[in-house]
Amino acid sequence: MNRILVVEDDPDIALGLQDDLTLEGYLVEVARDGETACRQAREQPFDLMILDVMLPGKDGFEVCRELRRAGLGTPIIVLTAKTEESDKVLGLELGADDYLTKPFSPKELRARVKAVLRRASGETPKVYRFGDLEVDFNRFELRRAGKPIEATPLEIKLLAAFIRHRGHVLTRDQLLDEAWGRDISVTDRVVDHHIANLRKKIEPEPGQPRYLVSLRGVGYRFDG
């Protein structure tokens, strides 16, 4: 039975989410502020966090940033009343796995929860090794010879997508769906920029990539 932490300061919304998800068969706990959420997420194992952005004290973006920096890989769905595209991109780049703008329907949230849990328990191994590198998806950490390498949450998500589809070509649109989500508008240039940064961290010779191979006019393939 999956355990979900709902982080929401509005008591009515929090109760509604808790009741709805409990009826779906999940074990649900509620935190009303960012500090409490960070503490609970570190002290207890959760399969998913549903995180409101507009929280008292420490907001949802800060919570997401802090947990990812601490190496916590728990999947996160961000909830917010904000509609600006930049806010969505920021949440995803900080390590959120999906994004819902209020108001949303319970049916839509249930579908997103199932999709994120399915991806989290899918073909991505908890730790994947290639060359002298390893990616720890539980800790959101990239390591070389056992020593951590600085990598952004989005770069880890891109690696997860490549590893799930290793040996197969992924188009830029597919990478956008896997790492940013379907509702986010990001240019191909942004995808290429993140791939270039990732190559600098994992390739012995970034100019002659061995793992992240480009196929001109098609996309990228991971050969790790």
PLY file of the C-alpha trace (Angstrom):
ply
format ascii 1.0
element vertex 224
property float x
property float y
property float z
element edge 223
property int vertex1
property int vertex2
end_header
0.00 0.00 0.00
1.54 3.30 -1.11
2.13 6.01 1.50
1.46 9.62 0.47
2.36 12.83 2.31
-0.04 15.70 1.54
1.45 19.12 2.30
-1.35 21.69 2.34
-2.09 24.52 4.80
-5.76 24.92 3.87
-7.56 22.48 6.22
-10.54 21.95 3.89
-8.36 21.16 0.87
-6.08 18.96 2.97
-9.03 16.98 4.36
-10.55 16.61 0.90
-7.28 15.28 -0.53
-6.79 12.95 2.42
-10.31 11.52 2.19
-10.21 11.10 -1.58
-6.81 9.41 -1.65
-7.68 7.20 1.33
-10.74 5.96 -0.56
-8.39 5.09 -3.41
-6.49 2.78 -1.06
-3.50 4.97 -0.14
-2.14 5.58 3.34
-2.20 9.37 3.70
-0.57 11.73 6.18
-0.90 15.52 6.21
1.62 18.28 6.96
0.41 21.89 7.23
3.69 23.76 6.67
7.03 23.41 4.93
9.15 22.80 8.02
6.94 19.93 9.15
6.91 18.48 5.63
10.70 18.42 5.44
10.94 16.74 8.82
8.31 14.10 8.07
9.77 13.35 4.64
13.19 12.73 6.17
11.96 10.70 9.12
9.47 8.43 7.33
9.46 6.62 3.99
6.80 7.97 1.62
6.10 6.78 -1.92
4.82 10.19 -3.03
4.48 13.77 -1.81
1.70 16.13 -2.93
3.12 19.56 -2.20
1.33 22.90 -2.24
3.53 25.85 -3.21
1.86 28.57 -1.14
2.77 27.45 2.38
3.46 29.52 5.50
7.14 30.02 6.30
8.96 27.72 3.93
7.13 27.52 0.59
6.81 24.48 -1.64
9.70 25.46 -3.90
12.00 25.71 -0.88
10.77 22.34 0.41
11.43 20.73 -2.97
14.90 22.28 -3.21
15.83 21.25 0.34
14.69 17.65 -0.03
16.47 17.15 -3.35
19.67 18.70 -2.00
19.41 16.29 0.93
19.31 13.43 -1.57
15.67 12.48 -1.05
14.24 10.94 -4.21
10.58 10.72 -3.17
8.40 11.64 -6.19
6.72 15.06 -5.80
3.58 16.48 -7.39
3.44 20.25 -6.94
0.10 22.03 -6.45
-0.25 25.75 -6.94
-2.68 28.50 -7.81
0.03 30.13 -9.93
-0.36 29.76 -13.68
2.85 31.33 -14.96
4.90 28.97 -17.14
8.09 30.06 -15.34
6.71 28.77 -12.02
5.98 25.38 -13.57
9.46 25.15 -15.05
11.04 26.23 -11.74
9.21 23.52 -9.82
10.25 20.84 -12.29
13.86 22.02 -12.40
13.97 21.87 -8.60
13.03 18.22 -8.81
9.24 17.99 -8.86
7.91 15.13 -10.96
4.59 16.65 -12.00
2.61 19.85 -11.67
-1.10 20.64 -11.14
-2.63 24.11 -11.16
-5.55 24.84 -8.83
-8.42 24.37 -9.21
-8.16 20.77 -10.40
-10.55 17.85 -10.37
-10.06 14.90 -8.00
-10.15 12.64 -11.06
-7.23 14.51 -12.63
-5.20 14.34 -9.41
-5.87 10.60 -9.05
-4.66 10.05 -12.61
-1.48 12.06 -11.98
-0.82 10.18 -8.72
-1.14 6.81 -10.47
1.08 7.93 -13.35
3.86 9.24 -11.08
3.77 6.13 -8.87
3.85 3.93 -11.96
6.91 5.74 -13.32
8.62 5.58 -9.94
8.12 1.83 -9.66
8.77 1.11 -13.33
11.89 0.08 -15.18
14.26 2.61 -13.60
16.53 0.75 -11.15
17.17 2.28 -7.72
20.90 2.45 -8.58
22.25 2.27 -12.13
25.96 1.91 -12.93
27.81 2.61 -16.16
31.55 3.10 -16.60
32.89 4.52 -13.34
29.59 6.31 -12.70
26.47 5.41 -10.77
23.11 7.14 -10.44
21.25 6.67 -7.17
17.61 7.51 -7.87
16.58 7.10 -4.22
19.03 9.81 -3.23
18.84 11.83 -6.48
22.62 11.58 -6.63
25.21 11.09 -9.37
28.55 9.62 -8.28
31.90 8.87 -9.90
34.02 6.25 -8.17
31.80 6.65 -5.12
32.18 10.44 -4.89
29.16 12.70 -5.53
29.10 14.85 -8.66
26.97 17.97 -8.62
23.91 17.35 -10.79
20.58 19.14 -10.89
17.31 17.28 -10.19
16.31 17.82 -13.81
19.55 16.22 -15.02
18.82 13.21 -12.81
15.31 13.01 -14.30
16.78 13.13 -17.81
19.16 10.31 -16.91
16.21 8.31 -15.55
14.42 8.73 -18.89
17.48 7.66 -20.86
18.09 4.64 -18.62
14.45 3.53 -18.87
14.81 3.61 -22.66
18.49 2.71 -22.97
19.51 1.66 -26.44
16.49 3.43 -27.98
16.36 6.85 -29.60
14.38 9.50 -27.70
13.17 12.55 -29.59
13.25 15.97 -27.94
9.46 15.82 -27.59
9.73 12.50 -25.78
12.39 13.93 -23.45
10.14 16.90 -22.74
7.29 14.57 -21.77
9.57 12.41 -19.60
11.46 15.13 -17.74
9.37 18.31 -17.95
5.83 17.01 -18.51
3.23 17.46 -21.23
1.91 20.80 -20.00
5.26 22.62 -20.10
6.35 24.70 -23.09
10.14 24.39 -23.46
12.13 24.87 -26.67
14.38 22.26 -28.26
17.31 24.54 -27.47
16.61 24.17 -23.75
16.65 20.39 -24.07
19.96 20.52 -25.97
21.42 22.84 -23.32
20.61 20.38 -20.52
21.98 17.47 -22.54
25.23 19.40 -23.11
25.54 20.06 -19.36
24.86 16.41 -18.58
27.53 15.30 -21.04
30.11 17.45 -19.24
29.40 15.45 -16.09
29.20 11.90 -17.40
31.29 11.75 -20.57
35.06 11.08 -20.51
35.24 13.34 -23.61
32.09 15.51 -23.89
33.03 16.53 -27.44
33.01 12.88 -28.49
30.16 11.43 -26.41
30.18 7.74 -25.63
26.99 7.47 -23.56
24.65 10.24 -24.77
24.80 9.88 -28.53
23.19 12.42 -30.89
21.33 11.29 -33.99
21.06 14.32 -36.21
17.49 15.33 -36.94
16.10 12.58 -34.70
17.15 12.90 -31.04
19.43 11.21 -28.52
20.26 7.64 -27.51
21.76 6.41 -24.23
24.34 3.65 -24.69
25.36 3.18 -21.05
0 1
1 2
2 3
3 4
4 5
5 6
6 7
7 8
8 9
9 10
10 11
11 12
12 13
13 14
14 15
15 16
16 17
17 18
18 19
19 20
20 21
21 22
22 23
23 24
24 25
25 26
26 27
27 28
28 29
29 30
30 31
31 32
32 33
33 34
34 35
35 36
36 37
37 38
38 39
39 40
40 41
41 42
42 43
43 44
44 45
45 46
46 47
47 48
48 49
49 50
50 51
51 52
52 53
53 54
54 55
55 56
56 57
57 58
58 59
59 60
60 61
61 62
62 63
63 64
64 65
65 66
66 67
67 68
68 69
69 70
70 71
71 72
72 73
73 74
74 75
75 76
76 77
77 78
78 79
79 80
80 81
81 82
82 83
83 84
84 85
85 86
86 87
87 88
88 89
89 90
90 91
91 92
92 93
93 94
94 95
95 96
96 97
97 98
98 99
99 100
100 101
101 102
102 103
103 104
104 105
105 106
106 107
107 108
108 109
109 110
110 111
111 112
112 113
113 114
114 115
115 116
116 117
117 118
118 119
119 120
120 121
121 122
122 123
123 124
124 125
125 126
126 127
127 128
128 129
129 130
130 131
131 132
132 133
133 134
134 135
135 136
136 137
137 138
138 139
139 140
140 141
141 142
142 143
143 144
144 145
145 146
146 147
147 148
148 149
149 150
150 151
151 152
152 153
153 154
154 155
155 156
156 157
157 158
158 159
159 160
160 161
161 162
162 163
163 164
164 165
165 166
166 167
167 168
168 169
169 170
170 171
171 172
172 173
173 174
174 175
175 176
176 177
177 178
178 179
179 180
180 181
181 182
182 183
183 184
184 185
185 186
186 187
187 188
188 189
189 190
190 191
191 192
192 193
193 194
194 195
195 196
196 197
197 198
198 199
199 200
200 201
201 202
202 203
203 204
204 205
205 206
206 207
207 208
208 209
209 210
210 211
211 212
212 213
213 214
214 215
215 216
216 217
217 218
218 219
219 220
220 221
221 222
222 223
